[in-house]
Amino acid sequence: MQVDDPRILPRSGMALSSLGLGCAQLGGLYEAVSDAEARAIVDAAWDLGIRYFDTAPYYGYTLSEHRLGAALRERPRDSFVVSTKVGRLMRPDAGVRPGESGWAQPLPLRPHFDYSYDGVMRSHQDSLQRLGMDRVDILYVHDIGRVTHGERHGHYWNQLTQGGGFRALTQLRDEGSVGAIGLGVNEWEVVADAIDACDIDCALLAGRYTLLEQAALAPLLDRCAQRGIGIVIGGPFNSGILAGTRKFNYEDAPADIVARVEAIAAVCARVGAPLQAAALQFPMAHPAVVSCIPGAQNPAQLRQNAEWFAQPLPAALWQALIEQGLVDRNAPTPPGA
C-alpha cells in the first residue's frame, strides 16, 4: 500500500490519496507552529504524493485554514482534495489567550456552535475566503454528538435536522459548490443517526475505528460499505497512545487502555512489526475506508508516518492479534507481506 494510491469516494467519484494530512497541527495543536513550519509540512506532504488535506475553522481558531490555503495556492486546483467543516462560527474576540482549547497560539476569534441552515451557509463562505478557494471538495459537520454536547445535543441536532443544517449541506452539494458532504466526529453513533437523517456521502471518524478499538465495525463501517458511504480515518493513533505516548482521547490514558496497548505492542514486537505501522495500516483494510489522515508536527514526522504506512507487515501479526482477542475477529485485516 502506497501513500499516493488513489481510493474512490463511491458516491461522488472523487479520488483521495490513501494517506492524507490532518491539518490540526497547522493550527498549532498543543505546540506552536510557525508559518514557515506549516508551509514545510504541506510541501513535504505534497512531495510524498499526499493529495488529500483536511482542515477546519476550529483548528487554531481559523489559523489552519489560512495556512493550508496559502500553502496550496500555487498548486493546480484540480490536483488535490480539500475538506473543511461547519458547525462553529468564528467571531472576533480580543480575549482569546494562548493555549485555549489546546491551541498554542490561536487567532483572536472565538468559536460559537451553530448547525442551522444560516450557520452552515455562513461557515462555508467564511472558509472559502480563508482558504482563498472557490470551492471545497468535502464539507463535514464538525463535532456533533451526545458525548460532545451532553444535554445540549438535542438542541444542536435539531438545528442540523429541523433547523436546516442538513438541507444547507445538500443544497451546496446539489448546486456543485461542494463535491461531497458528511460528518467529521469522534462519535460513531451520531454518524449512524445521520445516515438515517441525510443522504451523506462520507464521514471522517476520529479515533473510533483503530487497531485499539473496533466497536464501530458492524453497526457503522459494515453498514457504510453496503451503502457506498466512504469513511476517512482520523486519529489512527488514538490521540497518541498507539504512537508511543500515554495519551488517549486527548487525556492521560486509563490503566486498562495502557494494558491493552502494551499487549498489542508485545505482539507487534514479537513479529518485528512497528506498532505505529500496524496502527496506520489496520483500518485501511475495511472496504468502507477511503483514506487515513494522521497529523504531523514537522516534515520528519510526516515522512516517518509515510514509511510506516507503506511498510510490509507479516500476515502472522494480524492472526496473532485476532487469536489473542486484541482485534475483532470479524474485522478485515491487511494482506500479509
Long-range contacts (C-beta under 8 A, 24 or more apart in sequence): 1-281, 1-284, 1-309, 1-310, 1-334, 2-49, 2-310, 3-48, 3-49, 3-50, 3-306, 3-309, 3-310, 4-48, 4-49, 4-50, 4-51, 7-289, 7-290, 7-291, 8-290, 9-138, 9-180, 9-201, 9-202, 9-230, 9-290, 10-228, 10-229, 10-230, 11-180, 11-201, 11-202, 11-228, 11-229, 11-230, 12-179, 12-180, 12-201, 14-81, 14-137, 14-138, 14-179, 14-180, 15-81, 16-51, 16-52, 16-81, 16-232, 16-290, 16-291, 17-49, 17-50, 17-51, 17-52, 17-81, 17-291, 18-284, 18-291, 18-292, 18-309, 19-48, 19-50, 19-280, 19-291, 19-292, 19-293, 19-294, 19-305, 19-306, 19-309, 20-50, 20-51, 20-52, 20-53, 20-54, 20-81, 20-232, 20-291, 20-292, 20-293, 21-45, 21-50, 21-52, 21-53, 21-54, 21-293, 21-294, 21-295, 21-296, 21-302, 22-54, 22-234, 22-293, 22-294, 22-295, 23-53, 23-54, 23-55, 23-56, 23-59, 23-64, 23-67, 23-68, 23-295, 24-56, 24-59, 24-64, 24-295, 25-295, 25-296, 25-297, 26-55, 26-59, 26-60, 26-63, 26-64, 26-67, 26-68, 27-55, 27-58, 27-59, 27-60, 27-61, 27-63, 27-64, 27-67, 27-103, 27-106, 28-60, 28-63, 28-103, 28-104, 28-105, 28-106, 29-59, 29-60, 29-102, 29-103, 29-104, 29-295, 30-102, 30-104, 31-104, 31-297, 32-104, 32-105, 33-104, 33-297, 35-67, 35-70, 37-298, 38-67, 38-68, 38-71, 39-67, 39-70, 39-71, 40-298, 40-299, 41-296, 41-297, 41-298, 41-299, 41-302, 42-67, 42-68, 42-71, 42-72, 43-71, 43-299, 44-299, 44-302, 44-303, 45-296, 45-302, 46-75, 48-302, 48-303, 48-306, 50-306, 51-79, 51-80, 51-81, 52-80, 52-81, 52-82, 52-83, 52-291, 52-293, 53-80, 53-81, 53-82, 53-83, 54-82, 54-83, 54-84, 54-184, 54-204, 54-232, 54-234, 54-293, 55-82, 55-83, 55-84, 55-85, 55-131, 56-84, 56-85, 56-140, 56-142, 56-184, 57-84, 57-85, 57-88, 57-89, 57-90, 57-111, 57-123, 57-126, 57-127, 57-130, 57-142, 58-85, 58-88, 58-101, 58-111, 58-142, 58-143, 59-103, 60-103, 60-105, 60-106, 60-107, 61-90, 61-96, 61-100, 61-101, 61-103, 61-106, 61-107, 61-108, 61-109, 61-110, 61-111, 62-90, 62-107, 62-109, 62-130, 63-103, 63-105, 63-106, 63-107, 65-127, 65-130, 65-131, 66-107, 66-130, 66-131, 68-131, 69-130, 69-131, 69-132, 69-133, 70-132, 73-132, 77-133, 77-134, 81-137, 81-138, 82-131, 82-133, 82-136, 82-137, 82-138, 83-136, 83-137, 83-138, 83-139, 83-140, 83-184, 83-204, 83-232, 84-127, 84-131, 84-136, 84-138, 84-139, 84-140, 85-123, 85-139, 85-140, 85-141, 85-142, 85-184, 86-115, 86-119, 86-120, 86-123, 86-124, 86-127, 86-139, 86-140, 86-141, 86-142, 86-165, 86-169, 87-113, 87-114, 87-115, 87-119, 87-120, 87-123, 87-141, 87-142, 87-143, 87-144, 88-112, 88-113, 88-114, 88-123, 88-142, 88-143, 89-114, 89-119, 89-122, 89-123, 89-126, 90-126, 102-250, 113-149, 113-156, 114-159, 115-141, 115-144, 115-156, 115-157, 115-159, 115-160, 115-163, 115-165, 116-159, 116-160, 116-163, 116-164, 116-165, 117-163, 117-164, 117-165, 117-167, 117-168, 118-164, 118-168, 119-159, 119-165, 120-164, 120-165, 120-168, 120-169, 120-172, 121-168, 121-172, 124-168, 124-172, 124-177, 124-178, 135-176, 135-177, 135-178, 135-179, 136-178, 137-178, 137-179, 137-180, 138-178, 138-179, 138-180, 138-181, 138-182, 138-201, 138-202, 139-169, 139-172, 139-173, 139-178, 139-180, 139-181, 139-182, 140-181, 140-182, 140-183, 140-184, 140-203, 140-204, 141-165, 141-169, 141-182, 141-183, 141-184, 141-185, 141-194, 142-184, 142-185, 143-184, 143-185, 143-186, 144-183, 144-185, 144-190, 145-185, 145-186, 145-187, 145-189, 145-190, 146-187, 146-189, 146-190, 147-186, 147-187, 148-185, 148-186, 148-187, 157-193, 160-197, 161-197, 161-198, 166-194, 166-197, 166-198, 169-198, 170-198, 170-199, 173-201, 180-230, 182-229, 182-230, 184-234, 186-235, 186-249, 188-215, 188-216, 188-219, 188-220, 191-220, 192-219, 192-220, 192-223, 195-223, 195-224, 195-227, 195-229, 200-229, 201-229, 201-230, 202-229, 202-230, 202-231, 202-232, 202-290, 203-229, 203-230, 203-231, 203-232, 204-231, 204-232, 204-234, 204-293, 205-231, 205-232, 205-233, 205-234, 206-234, 206-235, 207-234, 207-235, 207-238, 207-239, 207-249, 209-233, 209-283, 209-286, 209-289, 210-235, 210-236, 210-237, 210-238, 210-242, 210-279, 210-282, 210-283, 211-236, 211-242, 211-264, 211-278, 211-279, 211-282, 211-283, 211-321, 211-327, 212-238, 212-241, 212-242, 212-257, 212-260, 212-261, 212-264, 212-279, 213-238, 214-327, 214-328, 214-331, 217-286, 217-328, 217-330, 217-331, 218-330, 221-286, 221-288, 221-289, 222-288, 224-288, 225-286, 225-287, 225-288, 229-288, 230-288, 230-289, 230-290, 231-286, 231-288, 231-289, 231-290, 232-289, 232-290, 232-291, 232-292, 232-293, 233-283, 233-284, 233-289, 233-291, 233-292, 233-293, 234-293, 235-294, 236-279, 236-280, 236-283, 236-292, 236-294, 237-276, 237-279, 237-294, 238-279, 242-275, 242-276, 242-279, 243-275, 243-276, 243-279, 244-275, 244-276, 260-326, 263-324, 263-326, 264-321, 264-326, 267-317, 267-320, 267-321, 267-324, 267-326, 268-317, 270-320, 271-314, 271-316, 271-317, 271-320, 272-314, 273-313, 273-314, 273-317, 274-308, 274-311, 276-304, 276-305, 276-308, 277-308, 277-309, 277-311, 277-313, 278-313, 278-317, 280-305, 280-308, 280-309, 281-308, 281-309, 281-313, 281-334, 282-318, 282-327, 282-331, 282-333, 282-334, 284-334, 285-331, 285-332, 285-333, 285-334, 286-331, 286-332, 287-332, 312-337, 313-337
